[in-house]
Amino acid sequence: MMQKESELQSWWKELREEGHGDKKNEPWWPKMQNREELIETCTMIIWIASALHAAVNFGQYPYAGFLPNRRTISRRFMPEKGTSDYDELESNPDKLFLRTITAQLQTLLGIALIEILSRHSTDEVYLGKRDTPEWTSDKNPLQAFEEFGKKLGDIEERIIARNHDKMLKNRVGPVVMPYTLLFPTSEGGITGKGIPNSVSI
Ligand SMILES: [Fe+2]
């Protein structure tokens, strides 16, 4: 036990002082003195890099792939009464709107970027899955991993049930777009669902 604790301490020291040297003196670092702290920290890292990231990332194209839905900049001030812009706003609002929001080239660049960010590769490995089933022969972690996978499946079923609950206006509103971002798995492509096991950016 003693040896494991000092291994944990030296790994944590290296992570803090070498890996994140610019932050090594911050007061918020966990002390990492026991298993509970290790579990807590790993859980936080796994949550951020998997489910939290998936929930904010993979809806980008569905939400913002149509630029008028989510403009990235305004190129003009709000027109003031008595100006020619204001007259145009009254006579041809669509044209003034298009001249105000992101220009065409920047729009194309933006859409291309979020299309890439929102896309799963065909060989994506999702949370609760492995591409190396022989990762361990140890029974306890294998069983824990299987249970974890089952819990993720239950979460998907709960999300589906809520999507059908007409009382939940945020899911069953005028825009018929069910919430799917925390479905654990997905096909490859732009699907608006699926939690990858890890992220690159
Ligand atoms: Fe990302």
Residues whose N, C-alpha, C, O or C-beta is under 5 A from the ligand:
A	BS01	LIG	N57 I201
